[in-house]
Amino acid sequence: MSTATDSGQRTRTLTYAQAGALALQHSMQARPEIVALGEDLGRGGVFGQYRASDGRCLVELFGPQRIIDTPISEATIMGAGVGMALAGLHPVVEMRVADFALCAIDELVNQAAKNRFMFGGQGRVPLVARLPIGIWTASAAQHSQSLEAWFAHVPGLVVVAPATAQDNYSLLQAALASGDPVVYMEHKELWGMTGEVDSSASVALGPCRVAFDDSPSGHDLTLVSWSRQVHICVEAARSLAAQGVRVQVLDLRTLWPWDREAVLASSQASGRLLVVHEAVQAAGFGAEIAATVAEHTRARVARLGAPRIPVGYAPTLEAQSRISADQVVQAAQALLAR
């Protein structure tokens, strides 16, 4: 469905998956050096992220030389992508889920991330690795991990985690315009979420997005999150607002580089920061944000993440790893009481 905006620009109501496919389609049409490779791409991808909004698979638009189906070998797929990038192409390397990318960790962390630095910039690896993160309902411990902190820790990698259909379009285009290797982490349970997507809107890698702010007069609390958990934080912020608590929710969007200035400014102004993520709390990226704010402001800080347990298959066990809006509200109330 298409609609016209007030400015005359056209927007589309797309799913998160369709927005990513459209961004790749537009980029591939503009730049012949962009190719995509991975398992199941010919049938549109496991989640439909290589299927256009009109239902056609991208391989029908670009052919099997640019939308490349591969054998089931993540190390081979990533290694081929690194080689393609060094040879002048700009590959999109599909890992299906971030959990599977661990089979390609050497190629990504030791080769893609370090080549530019080890060889004095003579070679660069402009590669986008799509590593879907997060809990995937009833998929258990090996298909439900949020490993963004691992990759944010590695020098040389850019790490992106879009939360909306619009950002999945704009940030994927920005990732494809980057000359560095980008770990692009879409959430497994956001693929079907719909939203208005303006294909003329551009976003730089780095700046965060204000996801909720209903108080122009100031805030009592800053909430920082990314990916699917942003929506949970917005739900919690609405509940807190009904209790008279003024909350600003910042969607980080990129974990490296992350928007230190915006987070520090909001935390300094509100005096309290709560970082929320779906990943395990122990050594999660929230610790980096909380420590930075504690070092540079007088704000009181707290973190909320999953317990350090594998995600269970049974619904009751899986629920133990999920961070709910009620838990965010409770953590916020505890922080406000300090």
MARSE-194457 format. One record per residue (C-alpha): x, y, z. Coordinates in steps of 0.25 Angstrom, whole numbers, plus 5000, padded with zeros to 4 digits. Example, Ala and Ser with C-alpha at 12.3 -4.5 7.8 and 13.67 -1.06 7.14 Angstrom:
2
504949825031 505549965029 
REM end
This chain:
338
500050005000 500550144996 500150275002 500550425000 501150505011 500950655012 502250685005 501850604993 502850494996 502250354995 502250255007 501950105008 501350025019 502349905020 502749805029 504049805036 504549695026 504049765014 504649895018 506049825018 505749755005 505349894999 506649955004 507449844998 506749854985 506950004984 508349994987 508649874977 507949954966 508850074969 510149994971 510449874962 511649834972 510649794983 510349644984 509649564994 510049424998 509549315008 508549205010 507149205005 507249344998 506649284985 505349264992 505349394998 506049365011 505549295024 504849415029 504449475015 505549575016 505949555002 504549564996 504049694990 502749754995 502049704982 502449564986 503549534976 504849484982 506049574979 506749464971 505649494961 506049634960 507549624960 507849474956 508649364963 509949434960 509649544970 508649474979 509449354982 508949224989 510049154996 510349025003 510149005018 511449055023 511549185030 513049195030 513049175015 511949285013 512649385022 514049355016 513549365002 512849505006 514149555011 514949514999 513849574990 513949704998 515449704997 515349684982 514449804980 513049754982 512049794994 511449674999 510249655008 510549525016 509349455021 509549365034 508049335036 508249355051 509349415060 509449285067 509949215054 510949325051 511849275062 512249165052 512849285044 513449365056 514949355051 514549405037 513749525043 514549555055 515949525051 515949555036 514849655032 514949745045 516449745044 516949755030 516849905028 517749925041 518749815038 519049855024 519050005026 517750025019 518249965006 517049865007 515649895012 514549805015 513149875012 512349755016 510949755023 510749635031 509249615034 509149535048 507749535053 507749535068 506749515080 505849415085 505049335075 503849275081 503949125083 505349125077 506149095090 507549125093 508349115080 507349205072 507049315082 508249385086 508549535086 510049545084 510249685080 511249715092 512149615086 512249695073 512249835079 513549785087 514249765074 515049885068 514749895053 513349855053 512149945052 510949895060 509449925056 508149885063 506949945056 505549945064 504549995053 504249965039 504650105035 506050085042 506149955036 506150025022 506950145025 508050075034 508249965024 508450065013 509450145022 510150005025 510249985010 510850125008 511950095019 513350055015 513549965027 512949835031 511649845038 510949745047 509449775044 508549715055 507049705052 506149645062 505549505059 504249545065 504149685058 504049625043 502549635043 502349775050 501849875040 502150025039 502150145030 503450145022 503950275014 504950225004 505450365003 505850375018 507350355021 507950325034 509450335038 510050215046 510250265060 509150365065 508050305073 506550325072 505550385082 504550275083 503650335094 503650475100 502350535105 502950635114 503550765108 503750815122 504750715126 504950565130 505050485143 505650365136 506450335123 506150195117 507250145107 507050015099 507049965085 506449865075 505149795080 505349835094 505049985090 503649945088 503549885102 504250015108 503150105101 502050015107 502650035120 502850185118 501350195115 501050125128 502050215136 501450335130 500050295135 500650295149 501250435147 502650395143 503350475132 504150375123 504950395111 505250265103 506450265094 506650165083 508150145082 508050085067 509550065066 510350005077 511650045071 511750155069 510750185080 510150325082 510950365095 510650505094 509050485094 509050385105 509950465114 509150595112 507850525114 508350455127 509050575132 507650655130 506750545137 507750505147 507450355145 507750255135 507250115133 507850025121 506949915117 507349805107 506849665104 508249605104 508849545117 509049655127 510449595131 511549665122 510449725113 510549855105 509749925116 510849915125 511750005115 510650105115 510350105130 511850115133 512050235123 510950305129 511450285143 512750335139 512350465133 511050505140 510450505154 509250425149 508850295157 508950175147 508350035147 508249925137 507249825133 507549695125 507249555124 507749455134 509049375131 508249245126 508149185113 506749215107 505849105110 504949035100 503749015109 502849145109 503049155124 504549145123 504649235111 503849345119 504949345129 505849405119 504849515114 504949655119 503449705121 502949845122 502449815136 503949775139 504349905133 503349985141 503849915154 505249945151 504950095148 504150105161 505350045169 506250145162 505350265165 505250225179 506750235181 
REM end
